[in-house]
Amino acid sequence: MNYCKTIEPEAKPPVIPTQRVRPMGVEDIPEILELENVCWLPEIRANEATLRARFEMGHISMGMLVNEKLVGMTSFSYTHFSPDDPDGLPGTFREFSSRPLHDDYNTAFVYTLNIHPDYRGDTLTRELIWTGIDRLREDNCVYMLGAGRCPSYNGNQGAGIETIQPSPEFRKTIDNSMRTGKLPATRDLIIDPVLRFYRRTLGCKFLRVVPEFLPGDTPSGNFGVIFYKTL
């Protein structure tokens, strides 16, 4: 009879992933390009030259790293804005994202929120957003200005970056806005899941629907919806 006691191997403690947010720079461009490739359609990805130009203009990027892998990023520049005078806003994403920093700024234009598909819907997304907002407040911004995609205008199926059902109701809302020149009601805009996310996360106010805002964004019909938040 064997009286030897079987010794069970000691259980290893679970590995807890580490995460942090840090400023990004030119040296991080290879990682940023990898993130762009999994986040966006080829037609609307930023390339290396675009990223370099943004850093050279002094634009700021904050990256979310999980186990030192870049899984999220937000980018912004500083400009001047008044909710009472929205007509002075640039009319395209390119104009917004390629402006040098405004000396007399009061606003951050947040033009990029990249989240790796494996982490979307996670609390990590909100942590990145609110860490970025803390930075804007530290830099004495009064407003945060953004432009939301609205992919349920046409929907997107099988492109790899997202699965969004088309919404005839939402499309009608946008088309009516183009015909009448009036801003749709918030309840009609947040039919789109991306716009609903911004509204619920930020408590932002929608300002304008812009045609041909981001050429190549076929799911959104190339439309962008400008919004702002008072900080």
C-alpha positions in Angstrom: 0.0 0.0 0.0 1.3 3.4 -1.0 1.2 5.8 1.9 3.0 8.7 0.0 1.0 11.9 0.1 0.3 13.3 -3.3 1.3 17.0 -3.4 -0.8 19.1 -5.6 1.0 21.8 -7.6 0.5 25.2 -6.1 -2.1 27.1 -8.0 -0.6 30.2 -9.8 -2.3 33.5 -9.1 -4.3 34.8 -12.0 -2.5 37.2 -14.3 -4.1 40.7 -14.0 -3.6 42.7 -17.1 -2.0 46.1 -16.6 -3.4 49.2 -18.3 -2.3 52.8 -18.5 -2.8 55.9 -20.6 0.2 57.8 -21.8 0.9 60.6 -24.4 1.9 59.3 -27.8 4.6 60.6 -30.1 6.2 60.2 -33.5 8.1 57.2 -32.2 4.7 55.4 -31.7 3.6 55.8 -35.3 4.1 52.1 -36.2 1.8 51.0 -33.4 -0.7 53.7 -34.3 -0.8 52.5 -37.9 -1.5 48.9 -36.7 -4.4 50.3 -34.6 -5.7 52.3 -37.6 -5.7 49.2 -39.7 -8.1 47.3 -37.4 -10.3 50.3 -36.6 -11.1 51.9 -39.9 -12.0 51.1 -43.5 -9.0 51.5 -45.8 -10.6 54.7 -47.3 -10.6 56.6 -44.0 -7.4 55.4 -42.3 -4.7 57.8 -41.5 -1.3 57.1 -43.1 2.2 57.7 -41.8 2.5 61.1 -43.5 -0.8 62.3 -42.0 0.2 61.1 -38.5 3.6 62.8 -38.8 2.0 66.1 -40.0 -0.4 66.1 -37.0 2.4 65.6 -34.5 4.5 68.3 -36.2 1.6 70.7 -35.8 1.5 70.0 -32.1 -1.6 67.9 -32.0 -1.9 65.7 -28.9 -2.6 62.0 -28.8 -3.3 59.9 -25.7 -2.9 56.1 -26.0 -4.5 53.3 -23.9 -2.1 50.4 -23.4 -3.0 47.0 -22.1 0.0 44.9 -21.2 2.0 47.5 -23.1 0.0 46.9 -26.3 -1.8 49.9 -27.8 -5.5 49.2 -27.9 -7.0 52.7 -27.9 -6.1 56.2 -28.8 -7.7 59.7 -28.8 -6.3 62.7 -30.7 -7.1 66.3 -30.5 -6.0 69.8 -31.4 -6.8 73.2 -29.8 -8.9 75.7 -31.6 -11.5 78.5 -30.9 -15.2 77.9 -30.8 -18.4 79.5 -29.6 -21.8 77.6 -29.5 -23.4 80.9 -30.5 -21.4 81.1 -33.8 -21.1 77.6 -35.2 -20.9 78.9 -38.8 -17.2 79.5 -38.3 -16.5 75.8 -38.0 -14.6 73.9 -40.8 -16.8 71.8 -43.0 -14.7 68.6 -43.3 -12.8 66.2 -41.2 -9.7 67.0 -43.1 -10.0 70.7 -42.2 -10.6 69.9 -38.5 -7.7 67.5 -38.2 -5.1 69.4 -40.1 -5.2 72.8 -38.4 -2.2 74.2 -36.5 -2.9 74.9 -32.8 -4.8 78.1 -32.2 -2.9 80.5 -30.0 -6.1 81.9 -28.4 -7.8 78.5 -28.0 -10.8 77.7 -25.7 -11.7 74.4 -27.3 -10.3 71.0 -28.0 -11.4 69.4 -31.3 -11.3 65.7 -30.6 -11.1 64.2 -34.0 -10.0 60.6 -33.3 -11.2 57.9 -31.0 -9.6 54.6 -32.0 -10.6 51.5 -30.0 -9.4 48.0 -31.0 -12.5 45.8 -31.9 -11.6 43.4 -29.1 -12.1 46.2 -26.5 -15.1 48.0 -27.7 -17.9 48.3 -25.2 -15.4 47.8 -22.4 -15.0 50.2 -19.5 -11.6 50.8 -21.0 -13.2 53.0 -23.7 -14.7 55.3 -21.1 -11.5 55.4 -19.1 -9.6 56.6 -22.1 -12.3 59.3 -22.9 -12.4 60.6 -19.3 -8.6 60.6 -19.0 -8.5 62.7 -22.1 -11.1 65.1 -20.8 -9.1 65.5 -17.6 -6.2 66.6 -19.8 -8.4 69.1 -21.6 -9.5 70.6 -18.4 -5.9 70.9 -17.2 -5.1 72.8 -20.4 -8.0 75.2 -19.6 -10.3 74.2 -22.4 -13.9 75.4 -22.0 -15.4 73.2 -24.7 -14.8 69.8 -26.3 -15.8 69.6 -29.9 -16.2 66.3 -31.8 -17.7 64.8 -34.9 -19.5 61.5 -34.7 -19.8 59.0 -37.5 -23.3 57.7 -38.2 -22.8 54.3 -39.8 -26.5 53.3 -39.6 -27.2 55.7 -42.4 -26.2 52.9 -44.9 -25.1 50.2 -42.4 -22.0 48.2 -42.6 -21.9 44.4 -43.0 -18.8 42.2 -43.5 -16.2 45.0 -43.7 -14.5 43.7 -40.6 -14.4 46.8 -38.5 -18.0 46.9 -37.3 -21.4 45.3 -37.9 -24.1 48.0 -38.0 -27.6 47.4 -39.4 -28.9 50.1 -41.8 -31.7 52.2 -40.3 -34.2 53.6 -42.8 -35.6 55.7 -40.0 -32.3 57.3 -39.3 -31.5 57.8 -43.0 -34.8 59.6 -43.3 -33.9 61.9 -40.4 -30.6 62.8 -42.0 -32.1 63.3 -45.5 -34.8 65.6 -44.0 -32.1 67.6 -42.2 -30.4 68.1 -45.5 -33.6 69.2 -47.2 -34.8 71.6 -44.5 -31.5 72.8 -43.1 -32.7 72.0 -39.6 -30.9 70.1 -36.9 -32.8 66.8 -36.1 -34.1 66.2 -32.6 -31.6 64.4 -30.3 -34.0 61.4 -29.9 -33.9 61.0 -33.7 -30.1 61.2 -34.0 -29.4 58.7 -31.2 -31.1 56.0 -33.2 -27.6 55.6 -34.6 -25.5 53.6 -32.0 -22.3 55.6 -32.4 -24.1 58.9 -31.8 -26.0 57.3 -28.9 -22.8 56.3 -27.3 -21.4 59.8 -27.4 -24.6 61.3 -26.1 -24.8 58.8 -23.2 -21.1 58.9 -22.3 -20.5 62.6 -22.6 -23.9 64.2 -22.2 -23.0 66.2 -25.3 -25.2 68.5 -27.4 -25.5 68.0 -31.2 -24.8 71.0 -33.3 -24.9 70.2 -37.0 -25.2 67.5 -39.6 -22.4 68.0 -42.2 -22.5 66.4 -45.7 -19.3 65.2 -47.3 -17.6 65.5 -43.9 -15.5 62.3 -44.3 -15.3 61.1 -47.9 -14.9 57.4 -48.0 -17.0 56.7 -45.0 -19.6 54.8 -47.0 -21.5 53.4 -44.0 -22.2 56.9 -42.8 -23.0 58.2 -46.3 -20.0 60.5 -45.8 -22.0 62.5 -43.2 -20.6 63.7 -39.9 -22.6 65.0 -36.9 -20.8 67.7 -35.0 -21.3 67.8 -31.2 -19.9 69.7 -28.2 -19.6 69.4 -24.5 -19.1 72.2 -22.0 -16.2 71.3 -19.7 
